Amino acid sequence: SSGINAEWPLRPGLYKNTWDCTVKTVKNEGFFALYKGMAAPIVGVVPIFAINFLGYSHGKSLQMKYSKNKDQPLTPLQHGLAGSLGGLYMTFLIAPGERIKCLLQIQTTGKAKYSGPMDVIKQSYREGGMRNIMRGTMITAVRDMPASGCYFAMYEFSKQSFKKMSGSEDLVFWQILCAGGFAGWANWAWGIAPDVVKTRYQTAPEGKYKNTRSVIPELYRTEGFRGFFKGLAPIALRAWPANACCMMGYELALKAMNYVSPLEEY
């Protein structure tokens, strides 16, 4: 779905919908074209998520440190604020990775400009230095800080709701999965529009846009309000299972670490 999400918003009129984009991509470029540009995010996904959760943990610790009532658990809103800090932390890793991914994904059949992730880095640096590689960092922060906040706020809200419904402090397997799935949807409810703008800006020829703000009026003029939400369907289909598994892994990791070395916070 990553390849679909990059190609469809960037090629207005070429694809009717998500399914049409999938069929044409596989027909013209083969099944593995759906995974173009995935090397960079796969390499970066572990440190990116580690830094995101590190920022989330720092955000929680800061709020608990300066809280008047230290015995009172954090609210979902406070978890959201902590998550926003995690979103800021990971921006500086995720922005160049997504720039590389998007430039590879928009290459179709024929002679490709880039042979792989390292070639993207070399050519981008040669054309515009480090600033060119980091292009889109600001709009990535606009996407990821609030989106990460929505993510952790929804996750905590869902967990608290399940606990009230069951009358137990311990969540079962399916409740954690559902809470993670809802969190993924909350993340992209905010993140989809900035993501479309970011992708357009990061893949545009040098000089087409003065900055990310100049993408917005052109996108609205050519595709209307709906243009900001292109690719929402494949993202929603991916977000639920991916984030359900992510938060299950997070909870299991916490339990394992707490068993080996008890954590005061948990």
Rosetta blueprint (number, residue, H / E / L):
1 S L
2 S H
3 G H
4 I H
5 N H
6 A H
7 E H
8 W H
9 P H
10 L H
11 R L
12 P L
13 G L
14 L L
15 Y L
16 K L
17 N L
18 T H
19 W H
20 D H
21 C H
22 T H
23 V H
24 K H
25 T H
26 V H
27 K H
28 N H
29 E H
30 G L
31 F H
32 F H
33 A H
34 L H
35 Y H
36 K L
37 G L
38 M L
39 A H
40 A H
41 P H
42 I H
43 V H
44 G H
45 V H
46 V H
47 P H
48 I H
49 F H
50 A H
51 I H
52 N H
53 F H
54 L H
55 G H
56 Y H
57 S H
58 H H
59 G H
60 K H
61 S H
62 L H
63 Q H
64 M H
65 K H
66 Y L
67 S L
68 K L
69 N L
70 K L
71 D L
72 Q L
73 P L
74 L L
75 T L
76 P H
77 L H
78 Q H
79 H H
80 G H
81 L H
82 A H
83 G H
84 S H
85 L H
86 G H
87 G H
88 L H
89 Y H
90 M H
91 T H
92 F H
93 L H
94 I H
95 A H
96 P H
97 G H
98 E H
99 R H
100 I H
101 K H
102 C H
103 L H
104 L H
105 Q H
106 I L
107 Q L
108 T L
109 T L
110 G L
111 K L
112 A L
113 K L
114 Y L
115 S L
116 G L
117 P H
118 M H
119 D H
120 V H
121 I H
122 K H
123 Q H
124 S H
125 Y H
126 R H
127 E H
128 G H
129 G H
130 M H
131 R H
132 N H
133 I H
134 M L
135 R L
136 G L
137 T H
138 M H
139 I H
140 T H
141 A H
142 V H
143 R H
144 D H
145 M H
146 P H
147 A H
148 S H
149 G H
150 C H
151 Y H
152 F H
153 A H
154 M H
155 Y H
156 E H
157 F H
158 S H
159 K H
160 Q H
161 S H
162 F H
163 K H
164 K H
165 M H
166 S H
167 G L
168 S L
169 E L
170 D L
171 L L
172 V L
173 F H
174 W H
175 Q H
176 I H
177 L H
178 C H
179 A H
180 G H
181 G H
182 F H
183 A H
184 G H
185 W H
186 A H
187 N H
188 W H
189 A H
190 W H
191 G H
192 I H
193 A H
194 P H
195 D H
196 V H
197 V H
198 K H
199 T H
200 R H
201 Y H
202 Q H
203 T H
204 A L
205 P L
206 E L
207 G L
208 K L
209 Y L
210 K L
211 N L
212 T H
213 R H
214 S H
215 V H
216 I H
217 P H
218 E H
219 L H
220 Y H
221 R H
222 T H
223 E H
224 G L
225 F H
226 R H
227 G H
228 F H
229 F H
230 K L
231 G L
232 L H
233 A H
234 P H
235 I H
236 A H
237 L H
238 R H
239 A H
240 W H
241 P H
242 A H
243 N H
244 A H
245 C H
246 C H
247 M H
248 M H
249 G H
250 Y H
251 E H
252 L H
253 A H
254 L H
255 K H
256 A H
257 M H
258 N H
259 Y H
260 V H
261 S L
262 P L
263 L L
264 E L
265 E L
266 Y L
